[in-house]
């Protein structure tokens, strides 16, 4: 929104700094349970700046900012826009149902009734919103976007690649949260079923923050499957290190059981990487553009996808990567998406 000239304020508890120097970004320190996104300094700031707000936006559910800003939107009779971000996926809804029911009683039910329009990331999510909220809900389908990576010289690209040197000739990259819903266990089991000759040529590099200690679980699984030599966890990365992870890869994989619309796929495609994805990633456009191989979040399906993608020649993988990048450049840059969000706000809020 800031990019397309719409005056905006962003209140966030994200730990990452906003290096772009955008005005209107306000960062607050979280206290208490991490998942609650509680920041005590946010409430007085919100009160102080309430006269400047025309529309309130909430991203996801069950968090303190929704309690705070939803309450203010209702009190001030101002529009509230909810960006669902995958939270109505059945797999997500089934987790901690009692806690979620309590939060709905405390404030989310009231917020749901006040929402001016819902932003869905995909047609599938539009259906999920209608199933939960009702057919009367006004839904606008607007996917996530991405900033295209900086153009680099061949010499610069080689420097990035050397930051994470390969142990095998080719690298399959996973870069997302280390979380049960991401299907890493499925990927490892499928990887273990591949011919040894393929694993001699390829390695898996897994990047991302460990959530709820899940990394230990999948590392234990990798050891049990004798995959330690071909699978390595690198931890969370950002900035140049994140770019280096993408630059070092030959193929990208996201074997998720559940997603809204994953930024990881947009970022991978923006770097020209061919992709293996599941149908739960909700990016059929990438498959239709022949930028991805797509299957089910199941071991057998992933094994078949891996066999096809890893046995493809370099030219085919390169062509798929180029098609994916062209799709992202045309339809999924943040400047394009932000303008569509602004148009929806002008029309419905």
N, C-alpha and C positions, 0 to 999 in steps of 0.2 A: 504494500500500500504506500509505503514511503517512497518507493521508486517511481510511482506514477503520479506523484504530486498531490496525494490525498493526505491532509494533515492527520497524523496518527501518533498515538502514544502506546508503547509496548511495555507492559508490566510483566516481568519475568523473574523466576527464581533459578533460571539456568545458570550453571556454574561457568559456562564458557563466556569469555568476554566478546563483546561486539566490536571487533577491530575496525569495522568500516567507519566508525565515528558518526553514526547516524544520530541526529538529534531526535529526541522523543523516546529513546530507549532507557528504561529505568530498571535496574537490577536490584533484587532484594535477596537477603540471606535467609535460607531455609532454616527452620528450627523444628525439632521433633521428628516424627516419622518421615522418612524420605519421600514416600509415595503420596503424602498428604499435601505437599507443596506449600506448607504453612510458613508464612513470613510475617511476623508481627508488625513490621514497619510498613507493610503494604496498605493496611486499613487507613491510617492517618493520611497517607499520600493520596489514596483514592478519594477521601473526603475533601481534601484540599483542592483537588483538580476536577471534581465532579462537574462543575459548570462548563468545563472545556469539552466534555464528552457528548457526542451526538448519538453514537451507536456503541454498544458493548459487544465484544466478541469473546466467546469461550472456546477453548481448544481441549477436546476430550471431556471426560466426566470425573466425578467423585474426588475433586480436589478443592482446596481452600479458595483459590481465585474464583471458582465458580460460585461458591457460597457468597463471597464478598461482592463480586461484580453483578451476579444475578440478582442479589438482594437490592443493590443500588438501581439496577435497571427497572425492577418492579416498582421500587419506591418513587423513582423519578419519572416513571411512565415513559421510559426510553426503549428503543428497539434492542433486542438481544439476538445475536446470531450465534448459532452453535456449529462448530466445526467438529464433526463426529470422530474423525481420526481412527476409525476401526473399532471403537468401543462398543458398537452394537453387533459385532460379529458373534455368532453363537458360541464359539470357542472361548472368547473373552468373557461373555456374559455368564458362562457356566462356572467361572472361577470366583471364589469368595462370594457366593450369592447372598449370604446373610448380611455381610458388611455392605454390599451394594444396596440391598433393600433398605437398610437403615439410612444410608445417605440419601436415597430417594425420598424417604419420609421426611428427613431433615430439611432438604432444600432442592434436590434435583427435580422432584415432581412439580414443584412450584415454578422452577426455571423452565421445564419442558412446556408448561402451559403458556409461558410468556414469550417463547421463541418466535421471532418474526419470520425467519426462514432458516432452514438447515442446509449446511454445505456438506454434500456427500463427495467422497473422493472417486467414486465409480458408480456405474449403474447397479452393480450388486449391492453397494452400500445404500443406494436409494431404496431398494427393496427392503433392506434391513430396517431402515428408518420407518418406512410405512408399516412394516410388520409390528414394530414395537410401539410407535407413537400413534399410528393410525393413518388411514389414507388421506385424511384432511391436511396432513403436514405439508407445508410448502418446501420442496427440496430442489436445490440447484446442484447439479453435478459439476464440480470443478476440481480437477486433480491437483496434486502437488506439482511444484516446478523446481527448476535447478538453475544455477548459474553455470554457464559453460566454462570449463577449465581454461586457464591461460594458455595461449599458444607457446610452445617451447621449441627451441632448436634441438637438433639431434644430440648435440653435446650436452645440453641441459637434461634431456630425457635420460641419457646414459648415467648422469650423476644421480638422478632420482632412483634409477634401477639399482644402483650399487648400494643404496641405503639398506635394502633388504635383499641381499644376494640369494640366489636360488641354490638349493642342493640337488635339484633335478633339472633337466633341460627345460621343462615347462611347468607353469604354475596355475593352479585353480584357486581363485580367490573367493573367500567369504569375508565380507566386511559389513557387520551389523551387530546388534546387541547379542551377547551370549545368553540366550534365554530359551526356555523350553519350547516356546511357540515357533522358534526359527527353524526347527527340524534338523539341528546339527547331528543328533543321534541317528536320524534316518540317513543322512549323508554319510556318516562314518560306516554304518552297516552296509550301505550300498557300495561304498569304496572298498570295503573288505572283500566283497564278492567279485571284484574286477580281476581279470587276469593279472598275474604278477608282472608280466611284461609291460602292461600299461602303467602300473605303479612304479616301475623302474624309470619311466619317462616323465611322470607327473608327480607333483606334490600338492598338498592342500595347505594354504596359508590362511589362518583364521585370525581376523582382527576384530576387535570390538570390546566394549566394556562388559565385565562380568556382572550379571544381575542375579542377586539372591544366591550367590555361591554356585551357580549352575555350571560354571567352567570346570570345577573340580569333578563334577559328575561325568561330563563328556570326556575330560582328560582320562579318567579312570576307564571309561569305555574304550577309548583309543588304545590304551595299554592292553586291555583284555583282548582286543582284536588284532594285536601285534601291528599297530599302525604308527607307532611312535616315530619311525624313520621317515614317514611320508606325510605326517600331519604335525603342524606346529602352531601354537597359539602365541600371538605377538602382543596382546593387550590392546587397550584403547589408543586410537591415534586421531590427530586433527592437524589442520594446517599442512605444512610441507610433508610431514610424515604420512598423512593420509593420501596426499597426492602421490607420494612414492609408492605406497601400497598398490594403488591403481596402476601406476606406470610399470610396476614390476610383474604384472599379471598377464596371462594369455587368455584367460577365460574366467567368467564370474558365475557364481552359483548362489541362489537364495532358495533353499528347500523348505520354505515356511509352511506351517500348518494353518496359519492365520495371519492376515495382514489387512491394513486399510488400503494404502497405496504407498509402497515402500520407496523412500528416498534413495535407498541403496541401489535400486535398479536404475533409477534416473541418473544417478551419479556414475554408475558403471557404464551405462550406455553413452553418457556424455564424453567419456574417455575412449569411446570406440571399442569397448570390450564386448564380445559376444556373450550371451547370457544363457544360463540354465535356470528356469524358474518353475514353480508349481502354479496350478490354476488358482490357488488361494492367494497368490500375490496380486491378483486383480489388475494385471497389466496385459490383457489380451492384444492390445494394439501393438505391443512390441513383438509378439509372436506373429501377428498378421503381417507386420512389416518385414518378417523374416530376420529379425534381429535377435531372436531367442528360440531355444528349444523348450517346450513346455510339457509338463506331465503332472502326475498326482503326488501329494506328499506321502508317498509310500515307498518302501525300500525297493521293491521290484521295478516300479516306474522310474525311480531315480537311477537305478543301475542301468536301465535301458537308455536313459538320456545321457548318462556318462559315457556309455559305450559309443553312442553315435557322435557325441561332441568331441570326445578325446580322440576318436579314430578319424575324424574329419581332417582334411589337409589344412595347412596354414592359410591357403588362399580362401577356402570356404569360411573359416573362422574370421578372417580379416574382412570379407565381404559382409558377413552378418554384423560385425561390429560397426562397419561403415553405415549400414542401413539403420541400425539402432541410433547412432549418433545423428543421422539426418532427421529421423523422427523427432528426437528430443529437441534438436535445434529449431525445427519448424513449429512444434506444438507445445513444448513443455518448458520453455524458458520462463523464469519468474516474472519478467516484465509483462509477458503475455497473460499469465495466470492472474497476476495482481490487478491488471486492468479489468479482467472479467469479474473478479471479486468486487471491485469498485462499482462496476455496472450493476451487479446484482444488488448491492447495497442501495444504490440510487433508486432502483426499481421496486424493491420489496421491503426496504427498511425505512 
